[in-house]
């Protein structure tokens, strides 16, 4: 059986340690899961059982022969890896490792002898091996926080505990080895909380595409967020603060399935992962804002594995507005009849994104305007959005923009006249702003009205333009169709 694995010895040791841990925990876990969660007396009982489980995790499991044997085997492997490196003097290798913690130890590198270095290396290898064993056991048992030292006495999630089974463990270990020894890309998820966002659907998920969805599984993502590492330093005594911050996270979350080459895993490429992840989130947000009016923001972003037995490529989290929860009266709300339309827009956006004539600058201006707080600048952004794809550098921009917007959006002459007047007025207001004459704008309510109207026209025009690009039309053909409508 074990010969089918790349490292049958590790398989044997890890299986024994996992089986032992499962046996020590399963009775109490079953007892905990049977306790109701409502009454005070039940909460006290749950706390007592949880504390007892924590004691087993912290004091009993690490002293079991199977656990110790697994740690010893892994530590020996890690030391042998250094010994087998080509062209490297082992003492120099150890000195290089030691230099990384020189500030903490206060020991001069020149004072290190081979015995000191080997002792240090042995301790470092054992610490890494112990963490690895904790993580592998916790992953198999489905216990979030099991491998994290901060959670060994509190916070371990026992809800989805999986009792040891030889067949399922072998399947788990086979996947773990595939991750370690193959060149297959690492699969993971970018997860972003959606603040000021809501939908009322019978299904818990909105599938936007094959790899992108919006879900309402708050519990899963609160746990994932809390177990990931912040991009800033946090003291251990701030765990209560972390718990408090988690209460402010949204009920709705964006999940984006991704892949990354193993050579791009941190620590070398953390900036690359952050940048590409943020761009993916921004792309989805732009489509949502393009689809309909409504103000929402991202609260946090973190990264999670789509499947054990490996971690996400980046175990960090980015905080945006956790304490000052973003909440306005202009909530972004999706209804049942929005889903198919949104899915279709998402598909057309993705299929045509790289085509010549795709209105990406206009989408960027719209997105910037929607996120903006200053009404003056928002109107400037909305007019710039229309100009970016409806004007081609001709004279008389104001009149041309108003004509093209009107006859692009409507065929009814009366409605065209209304849009024409609105755009002419909006362009005039925009000119006052950019030329420093905004003090001439006396009626704030009128100004907000034209800002909101222009936003609506921009949204409609961009979506219609994307539809025509999707039908195979180029920019000139779209302009020609507007002219035909103008003179028909």
Rosetta blueprint (number, residue, H / E / L):
1 X L
2 X H
3 X H
4 X H
5 X L
6 X L
7 X L
8 X H
9 X H
10 X H
11 X H
12 X H
13 X H
14 X H
15 X H
16 X H
17 X H
18 X H
19 X H
20 X H
21 X H
22 X H
23 X H
24 X H
25 X H
26 X H
27 X H
28 X H
29 X H
30 X H
31 X H
32 X H
33 X H
34 X L
35 X L
36 X L
37 X L
38 X L
39 X L
40 X H
41 X H
42 X H
43 X H
44 X H
45 X H
46 X H
47 X H
48 X H
49 X H
50 X H
51 X H
52 X H
53 X H
54 X H
55 X H
56 X H
57 X H
58 X H
59 X H
60 X H
61 X H
62 X H
63 X H
64 X L
65 X H
66 X H
67 X H
68 X H
69 X H
70 X H
71 X H
72 X H
73 X H
74 X H
75 X H
76 X H
77 X H
78 X H
79 X H
80 X H
81 X H
82 X H
83 X H
84 X L
85 X L
86 X L
87 X L
88 X L
89 X L
90 X H
91 X H
92 X H
93 X H
94 X H
95 X H
96 X H
97 X H
98 X H
99 X H
100 X L
101 X L
102 X H
103 X H
104 X H
105 X H
106 X L
107 X L
108 X L
109 X H
110 X H
111 X H
112 X L
113 X L
114 X H
115 X H
116 X H
117 X H
118 X H
119 X H
120 X H
121 X H
122 X H
123 X H
124 X H
125 X H
126 X H
127 X H
128 X H
129 X H
130 X H
131 X H
132 X H
133 X H
134 X H
135 X H
136 X H
137 X H
138 X H
139 X H
140 X H
141 X H
142 X L
143 X L
144 X L
145 X L
146 X L
147 X L
148 X L
149 X H
150 X H
151 X H
152 X L
153 X L
154 X L
155 X L
156 X L
157 X L
158 X L
159 X L
160 X L
161 X L
162 X L
163 X L
164 X L
165 X L
166 X H
167 X H
168 X H
169 X H
170 X H
171 X H
172 X H
173 X H
174 X H
175 X H
176 X H
177 X H
178 X H
179 X H
180 X H
181 X H
182 X L
183 X L
184 X L
185 X L
186 X E
187 X E
188 X E
189 X E
190 X E
191 X E
192 X E
193 X E
194 X E
195 X E
196 X L
197 X E
198 X E
199 X E
200 X L
201 X L
202 X L
203 X L
204 X L
205 X E
206 X E
207 X E
208 X E
209 X E
210 X L
211 X L
212 X E
213 X E
214 X E
215 X E
216 X L
217 X L
218 X H
219 X H
220 X H
221 X H
222 X H
223 X H
224 X H
225 X H
226 X H
227 X H
228 X L
229 X E
230 X E
231 X L
232 X L
233 X L
234 X L
235 X L
236 X H
237 X H
238 X H
239 X H
240 X H
241 X H
242 X H
243 X H
244 X H
245 X H
246 X H
247 X L
248 X L
249 X L
250 X L
251 X L
252 X L
253 X E
254 X E
255 X E
256 X E
257 X E
258 X E
259 X E
260 X E
261 X L
262 X H
263 X H
264 X H
265 X L
266 X L
267 X L
268 X L
269 X L
270 X H
271 X H
272 X H
273 X H
274 X H
275 X H
276 X H
277 X H
278 X H
279 X H
280 X H
281 X H
282 X H
283 X H
284 X H
285 X H
286 X H
287 X H
288 X H
289 X H
290 X H
291 X H
292 X L
293 X L
294 X L
295 X E
296 X L
297 X E
298 X E
299 X E
300 X E
301 X E
302 X E
303 X E
304 X E
305 X E
306 X L
307 X L
308 X L
309 X L
310 X L
311 X L
312 X L
313 X L
314 X L
315 X L
316 X E
317 X E
318 X E
319 X E
320 X L
321 X L
322 X L
323 X L
324 X L
325 X L
326 X L
327 X L
328 X L
329 X L
330 X L
331 X E
332 X E
333 X E
334 X E
335 X L
336 X L
337 X L
338 X H
339 X H
340 X H
341 X H
342 X H
343 X H
344 X H
345 X H
346 X H
347 X H
348 X H
349 X H
350 X H
351 X H
352 X H
353 X L
354 X L
355 X L
356 X L
357 X L
358 X L
359 X L
360 X H
361 X H
362 X H
363 X H
364 X H
365 X H
366 X H
367 X H
368 X H
369 X H
370 X H
371 X H
372 X L
373 X L
374 X L
375 X H
376 X H
377 X H
378 X H
379 X H
380 X H
381 X H
382 X H
383 X H
384 X H
385 X H
386 X H
387 X H
388 X H
389 X H
390 X H
391 X L
392 X L
393 X L
394 X L
395 X L
396 X L
397 X H
398 X H
399 X H
400 X H
401 X H
402 X H
403 X H
404 X H
405 X H
406 X H
407 X H
408 X H
409 X H
410 X L
411 X L
412 X L
413 X H
414 X H
415 X H
416 X H
417 X H
418 X H
419 X H
420 X H
421 X H
422 X H
423 X H
424 X H
425 X H
426 X H
427 X H
428 X H
429 X H
430 X H
431 X H
432 X H
433 X H
434 X H
435 X L
436 X L
437 X L
438 X H
439 X H
440 X H
441 X L
442 X L
443 X L
444 X H
445 X H
446 X H
447 X H
448 X H
449 X H
450 X H
451 X H
452 X H
453 X H
454 X H
455 X H
456 X H
457 X H
458 X H
459 X H
460 X H
461 X H
462 X H
463 X H
464 X H
465 X H
466 X H
467 X H
468 X H
469 X H
470 X H
471 X L
472 X L
473 X L
474 X L
475 X H
476 X H
477 X H
478 X H
479 X H
480 X H
481 X H
482 X H
483 X H
484 X H
485 X H
486 X H
487 X H
488 X L
